[in-house]
Amino acid sequence: MTSSPSATYARDVRVTWWYTVASIMLLQVFGLAVWALLVALGEPSLVTVLYLVGAAGSTASAILLLIHYRREPLDEGDAIGVRPVWPVVLAGVASGALAGAAAGSLLLAVALAAQALCLLRWRVGIRLRLVVLLIAVIVAAWIIEVARLNPTGYIADVFGVGLFTAMLPPLSATSLWWWDIVRELDRARRVEGRLAAAQERLHLANDLHDLQGHHLQVIALQLELAEKMLARDPAAAIEQVRLARASVDEARRGTRELATRFRGVPLPDELANAADLLRAAGLRVDVDIAPDAAEAPAEVLGPVIRECTTNVLKHGGGVSASLSLLRDDETWELAIANDAPAAPRLGGSGLDGIAERVGRVEGSVDAVHSGDRFTVTVRVPAGVRA
């Protein structure tokens, strides 16, 4: 089965993110491993243990910051997004200071602290100034390291490892900057798809207005004429009523043909629209879409997505939601979950309508309330149509 271009592009975006994360973490872990070797060769075991604790804390902090960076919106109004990330930054700085102190290296401590700061999403313009400032601080710490703190020691070792350590924060910031560009392009692509769908709907509305306006005007004239002729020529009046009825049938047929020609919104766009609506309502939303989701039956699942989104907004009362559309062999599985302190009535909230719609195509609906999570799971055979 061949994936659509949009699905291929979305998969490439995810691959780009994992490549970016792998590059950043590989550089950091490799640099810390080299420093660990130097510390183990020249320091007591207790100092080595302290260094390993600091290195592990710095690595864990970097992983958590990268997870936060991936989930944070591009247009976050706050300077660095959600404030609870600051404890992770402070933990990374403290861990870097511990590792640097154990290794006897001011450069290592400064570089690891700068790394934690470079893994934050800053406003446009601030990141460039921050990186330039941090490079200046790192170079200053490097000079002090070689000239003052270790003038006769392992200068060659410190210089070689120091070059690698000093490059880590700016390389990480550059990698995330490129990722932001890729993510912005992906968002622009999705917005373009939604605009195309909106334009198509507008085109449908114009065609429907022209079609119905013409037929309604003709029907009104025919009925008015029948009313005037009813007293003096009942037969002619009945003929006008018959023509008006024929015009109604023609209008109905034209509307049905127009609706048949109109293409539904692809399911990836439906899910994106639903996620945007939930985020606008203040919920934290996770979305998981199969690469070939555009091939799922939109005529069946599209109304289900809209109905479930409405139910979440009306009856959820929570702070988070998740949307997923995945394929398992020959079955499409749509799952929409949200916080729900109290279990909704399973016979209401549109669930009966969803079950009826899905049942027409031999699908199934499961509504489960577990703990504080309410999940609606819809399964339909692949390839079905409404």
C-alpha positions in Angstrom: 0.0 0.0 0.0 1.4 3.4 -1.0 1.3 6.2 1.6 0.1 9.6 0.6 2.7 12.5 0.2 1.3 14.2 3.4 1.7 11.0 5.4 5.3 10.5 4.1 6.1 14.1 5.0 4.7 13.7 8.5 6.8 10.5 9.0 9.9 12.4 7.8 9.2 15.1 10.3 9.2 12.6 13.2 12.4 11.0 11.8 14.0 14.4 11.8 13.1 15.0 15.4 14.5 11.6 16.6 17.7 12.3 14.5 18.0 15.6 16.3 17.6 14.1 19.7 19.9 11.3 19.0 22.6 13.7 17.8 22.4 15.9 20.8 22.4 13.1 23.3 25.1 11.2 21.6 27.4 14.2 21.7 26.7 14.8 25.4 27.0 11.2 26.5 30.2 10.8 24.5 31.8 13.9 26.0 30.8 12.9 29.5 32.2 9.4 28.9 35.6 10.9 27.9 35.6 13.1 31.0 34.7 10.1 33.1 37.7 8.2 31.8 40.0 11.1 32.6 38.5 11.4 36.1 38.8 7.7 36.8 42.5 7.7 35.7 43.5 10.6 37.9 41.2 10.9 40.9 40.1 8.7 43.9 37.1 6.5 43.6 34.8 8.8 45.7 35.5 11.7 43.3 34.7 9.4 40.4 31.4 8.5 42.0 30.5 12.1 42.5 31.3 12.9 38.9 29.1 10.0 37.7 26.2 11.3 39.8 26.6 14.7 38.3 26.9 13.3 34.7 23.8 11.2 35.2 21.8 14.1 36.5 22.9 16.3 33.6 22.0 13.6 31.1 18.6 13.0 32.7 17.9 16.8 32.7 18.8 17.0 29.0 16.4 14.2 28.2 13.5 15.8 30.1 14.2 19.2 28.5 14.1 17.7 25.1 10.8 16.0 25.8 9.4 19.4 27.0 10.9 21.1 23.9 9.1 18.6 21.6 5.7 19.1 23.2 5.9 22.8 23.6 3.9 24.9 21.1 6.0 27.0 18.6 3.9 30.2 19.4 4.1 30.0 23.2 3.6 33.5 24.6 5.8 33.1 27.6 9.5 33.6 27.2 10.4 29.9 27.7 7.0 28.3 27.8 5.7 26.5 30.8 7.3 27.6 34.1 7.5 24.1 35.7 10.4 23.3 33.4 12.7 25.6 35.5 13.3 23.0 38.2 14.6 20.7 35.5 16.9 23.4 34.2 18.2 24.1 37.8 18.7 20.4 38.3 20.8 20.3 35.1 22.8 23.3 36.1 23.4 21.8 39.6 24.4 18.4 38.1 26.8 20.1 35.7 28.4 22.0 38.6 28.8 18.8 40.5 30.3 17.0 37.5 32.7 19.9 36.9 33.7 20.2 40.5 34.4 16.5 40.7 36.5 16.6 37.5 38.2 19.8 38.6 37.1 21.5 35.4 35.5 25.0 35.3 35.0 24.5 31.6 32.9 21.3 32.0 30.7 22.9 34.7 30.0 26.0 32.6 29.4 24.0 29.4 26.9 21.6 31.1 25.1 24.6 32.6 25.0 26.3 29.2 23.7 23.0 27.7 20.7 23.1 30.0 19.9 26.7 29.0 20.3 25.9 25.3 17.7 23.2 25.4 14.9 25.7 26.3 12.7 27.3 23.7 13.4 31.0 23.8 11.6 33.8 22.0 12.8 34.8 18.6 16.0 36.8 18.9 16.7 35.8 22.5 18.2 32.4 21.6 20.8 34.0 19.3 21.9 36.5 21.9 21.9 33.8 24.6 24.1 31.5 22.5 26.6 34.2 21.7 26.8 35.2 25.4 27.2 31.5 26.4 30.0 31.0 23.9 31.8 34.0 25.3 31.4 32.6 28.8 32.6 29.2 27.7 35.6 30.6 26.0 36.5 32.6 29.1 36.1 29.5 31.3 38.3 27.6 28.8 41.0 30.2 29.0 40.9 30.2 32.8 41.0 26.4 32.8 44.1 26.2 30.7 46.0 29.3 31.9 45.2 29.4 35.6 43.7 26.3 37.0 45.8 23.7 35.1 48.9 25.4 33.7 51.2 22.4 34.0 48.8 19.5 34.0 47.2 17.6 31.2 47.0 20.6 29.0 46.8 18.6 25.8 44.0 16.4 27.2 42.1 19.4 28.6 42.5 21.3 25.3 41.3 18.3 23.2 38.3 17.4 25.4 37.7 21.1 26.1 37.1 21.8 22.4 34.5 19.1 22.2 32.9 20.2 25.5 32.8 23.9 24.4 31.1 23.0 21.1 28.3 21.0 22.8 25.9 23.9 23.8 26.1 25.8 20.4 25.7 22.6 18.4 22.7 21.6 20.5 21.1 25.1 20.0 21.8 25.0 16.3 20.2 21.5 16.0 17.1 22.6 17.8 16.9 25.8 15.6 16.9 23.6 12.5 14.2 21.4 14.1 12.1 24.5 14.7 12.3 25.3 11.0 11.2 21.8 10.0 8.4 22.0 12.5 7.3 25.4 11.2 7.3 24.1 7.7 5.2 21.1 8.8 2.7 23.4 10.5 2.5 25.6 7.4 1.8 22.5 5.3 -1.0 21.5 7.6 -2.5 25.0 7.6 -2.3 25.0 3.9 -4.3 21.7 3.8 -7.0 23.2 6.1 -7.2 26.3 4.0 -7.7 24.2 0.9 -10.5 22.3 2.7 -12.1 25.6 3.8 -11.9 26.9 0.2 -13.5 23.8 -1.1 -16.3 24.2 1.5 -16.8 27.8 0.4 -16.9 26.7 -3.2 -19.6 24.1 -2.2 -21.5 26.8 -0.3 -21.5 29.1 -3.4 -22.7 26.3 -5.7 -25.4 25.3 -3.2 -26.5 28.9 -2.9 -26.8 29.3 -6.7 -28.5 26.0 -7.1 -31.1 26.4 -4.3 -31.6 30.1 -5.0 -32.6 29.4 -8.6 -34.9 26.6 -7.8 -36.5 28.4 -4.8 -37.2 31.4 -7.0 -38.8 29.2 -9.7 -40.9 27.3 -7.1 -42.1 30.6 -5.5 -43.2 31.9 -8.9 -45.0 28.7 -9.8 -46.9 28.6 -6.5 -47.8 32.3 -6.7 -49.1 31.7 -10.2 -51.1 28.6 -9.0 -52.6 30.7 -6.2 -53.8 33.4 -8.7 -55.2 30.8 -11.1 -56.9 28.6 -8.6 -60.2 30.4 -8.7 -60.7 30.9 -12.4 -58.7 27.9 -13.8 -58.2 25.1 -11.3 -56.7 22.7 -13.9 -54.0 25.2 -14.8 -53.4 25.9 -11.1 -52.9 22.1 -10.4 -50.5 22.0 -13.4 -48.5 24.8 -11.8 -48.4 22.9 -8.5 -47.2 19.8 -10.3 -44.4 21.9 -11.9 -43.5 23.3 -8.5 -43.3 19.7 -7.2 -41.1 18.8 -10.1 -38.9 21.7 -9.3 -38.6 20.5 -5.7 -37.5 17.1 -6.9 -35.0 18.6 -9.3 -33.6 20.8 -6.5 -33.3 17.8 -4.2 -31.5 15.8 -6.9 -29.1 18.6 -7.7 -28.3 19.0 -4.0 -27.6 15.3 -3.7 -25.3 15.3 -6.8 -23.5 18.4 -5.4 -22.9 16.7 -2.1 -21.7 13.6 -3.8 -19.1 15.6 -5.7 -17.9 17.3 -2.6 -14.9 15.7 -1.1 -14.8 15.2 2.7 -12.1 16.6 4.9 -9.2 14.1 5.2 -9.1 12.4 8.7 -5.6 13.8 9.5 -7.0 17.3 9.1 -10.1 16.4 11.1 -7.9 15.2 14.0 -5.7 18.3 13.7 -8.8 20.6 13.8 -10.1 18.7 16.8 -6.8 19.0 18.6 -6.6 22.7 17.8 -10.1 23.2 19.2 -9.3 21.3 22.4 -6.1 23.3 22.9 -8.0 26.5 22.4 -10.2 25.3 25.3 -7.1 25.0 27.5 -6.5 21.3 27.3 -3.2 19.6 26.8 -3.6 17.3 23.8 -1.5 14.4 22.5 -2.1 13.2 18.9 -1.0 9.9 17.4 -1.9 9.5 13.7 -0.9 6.6 11.4 1.2 7.5 8.4 -1.6 6.3 6.0 -4.5 7.8 8.0 -5.7 9.7 4.9 -6.9 6.3 3.6 -9.2 5.7 6.6 -13.0 6.0 5.9 -13.5 9.7 6.5 -17.3 9.4 5.8 -17.7 7.2 8.9 -15.0 8.4 11.3 -15.1 12.2 10.5 -18.5 12.7 12.2 -17.4 10.5 15.1 -14.4 12.7 15.7 -16.5 15.8 15.7 -19.1 14.3 18.0 -16.5 13.0 20.5 -14.7 16.4 20.4 -18.0 18.1 21.3 -18.5 15.6 24.1 -15.1 16.3 25.6 -15.7 20.1 25.5 -19.2 19.7 27.1 -18.7 16.9 29.6 -14.9 16.5 30.1 -14.0 19.0 32.8 -10.3 17.8 32.7 -7.0 19.2 31.6 -5.7 16.7 29.1 -7.0 14.7 26.1 -5.5 12.3 23.5 -6.5 11.5 20.0 -5.2 8.5 18.0 -6.0 6.9 14.7 -4.1 3.7 14.1 -4.4 0.7 11.8 -4.2 -2.8 13.0 -4.2 -5.3 10.1 -7.5 -4.7 8.4 -9.1 -2.5 11.1 -8.9 1.2 11.8 -9.0 2.1 15.5 -9.9 5.6 16.5 -9.4 6.4 20.3 -10.4 9.6 22.0 -9.7 9.9 25.7 -9.9 12.7 28.2 -9.9 13.4 31.9 -13.3 12.6 33.4 -13.6 12.6 37.3 -17.1 11.2 37.0 -18.2 8.6 34.4 -20.4 10.1 31.7 -23.7 8.4 31.0 -22.9 5.8 28.4 -26.4 6.0 26.9 -26.1 9.8 26.2 -23.6 12.4 25.0 -24.1 11.2 21.4 -22.7 7.8 22.0 -25.8 6.1 20.8 -25.6 8.0 17.6 -22.0 7.0 17.2 -22.8 3.4 17.8 -25.6 3.5 15.3 -23.4 5.1 12.6 -20.5 2.7 13.2 -22.8 -0.3 13.4 -23.9 0.3 9.8 -20.5 -0.6 8.6 -20.1 -3.5 11.0 -17.8 -1.6 13.3 -17.8 -1.5 17.1 -17.7 1.2 19.8 -16.3 0.8 23.3 -16.7 3.5 26.0 -14.6 2.8 29.1 -14.2 4.9 32.3 -11.1 3.8 34.2 -9.8 5.8 37.1 -10.1 9.4 36.0 -9.9 8.6 32.3 -12.8 8.2 29.9 -11.9 6.6 26.5 -14.1 6.1 23.5 -12.6 3.5 21.1 -14.2 3.0 17.6 -13.1 0.2 15.3 -14.2 -0.1 11.7 -13.0 -2.4 8.9 -10.5 -0.9 6.5 -11.9 0.1 3.1 -15.5 0.5 4.2 -17.7 3.5 3.0 -20.6 5.2 4.6 
